[in-house]
Amino acid sequence: MKPMGTIPADFAGTPLTIAGRSAADWVATAGDTPLFVYDMAAVEARIARFRAAFAGIDLHYAIKANPFAPLLAAMAPLVDGFDIASGGELAMALAADKPARTISFAGPGKRDDELAAAIEAGVTINLESAGEATRALGIGDRLGVTPRLAIRVNPEIELRGSGMRMGGRASPFGIDADRAATVARDVIAAGADWRGLHIFAGSQALDARAIIETQAATMALAGRLAEEIGVMPPLVNLGGGFGIPYFPGEVPLDIAVIGEALSETRANRSAALRDTRFAIELGRWLVGEAGVYLTRVVDRKESRGETFLVVDGGLHHQLAATGNLGTVVKRNYPVSVATAAAEAPTETLSVVGPLCTPLDRLADRVTLPVAQVGDLVAVFMAGAYGVSASPTAFLGHPMPLEILARHS
Ligand SMILES: Cc1ncc(COP(=O)(O)O)c(C=O)c1O
């Protein structure tokens, strides 16, 4: 038997309820499985916790984590900005009625048509290179629109212990810190609407001390750059990287401690940042724990002494849970038999999906209550990087259903 991660407190009861209704009820409402259910109250609770810990700091949502349209529409009035990474996400953010001036667009390889759409809409471009700066200015000229431009900085800092480090090395992301001030001065001199700095050092960190150190180093870097640039940045996006506990032994972040440290760091900032606003940009921390992926048991089989529950969902919808997105060793996300009564776990088995690859394993030798064909198996921690980060076209299975759950 292998351990699995801890089921989020929002869903800890047995049998499983989501926003006050059973899993079977949500499946009946949506019409079928596989189904992602996102509990809006759980998202709102995370936003409230952020607000309590980070007074005076803006909260941005990185919509790549979950761009489900009803979720974006519900989050739009609750957060200060949306961060987008493509022309497709631009359309999604605008469709959610997020005002363009609150949207920022980062990511390497922005095509001219994406830059034009963003500049025309009035979205801030986080410039990833000197070449992109030149193209953005040219496109602004051609359109007769002053582009809103910020510099994404490739910092010397890396976020220690993070699942994905994005600083401290040669990188396609951002302009190297030692060249960032020059590019900033050039775009300001060219007449751009100067929006400030974006410094993102990593993601999925569960070590509060590492985040505190990174934020302090990021603030110091922003101060040095602002002094060099000589024009105060209206906004400094300090990055994010708040992780969530997917796996056994992982402990949730204490964000109150991070908030206290940041408020001290901010109080001691460079005078060159005196009137600057600051933002933290989060994806998975806001939505990851709020999502449950519901699949139905299609088959039970024994093979060489092991039991397999074969379900109708898998890596084509929830790649990360199978250990194939950003992890090297397969560890188990929390799972449960959503239709089981309050019974103690009694059998050890693996939960596998319908794809003809051994990679399609949602849970490896976990102990669960006995489930039969027709029962529902829930995979937790499914609110971020599920549909939007999985190979949904692989093997021609249908797209999953998605639903935003609210307490009635
Ligand atoms: C620039 C940027 N912002 C935000 C995020 C979101 O990270 P997370 O979902 O871990 O908060 C990422 C992740 O790739 C990113 O690259």
The ligand as a Gaussian input file, in Angstrom:
#p B3LYP/6-31G(d) Opt

LIG

0 1
 C        4.323000      34.023000     -15.057000
 C        3.516000      33.061000     -14.278000
 N        2.579000      33.518000     -13.444000
 C        1.803000      32.689000     -12.712000
 C        1.948000      31.329000     -12.795000
 C        1.031000      30.479000     -11.996000
 O        1.682000      29.663000     -11.099000
 P        0.870000      28.928000      -9.941000
 O       -0.334000      28.323000     -10.537000
 O        1.823000      27.930000      -9.411000
 O        0.497000      29.982000      -8.920000
 C        2.921000      30.796000     -13.641000
 C        3.090000      29.350000     -13.746000
 O        3.588000      28.830000     -14.695000
 C        3.724000      31.687000     -14.402000
 O        4.644000      31.223000     -15.257000

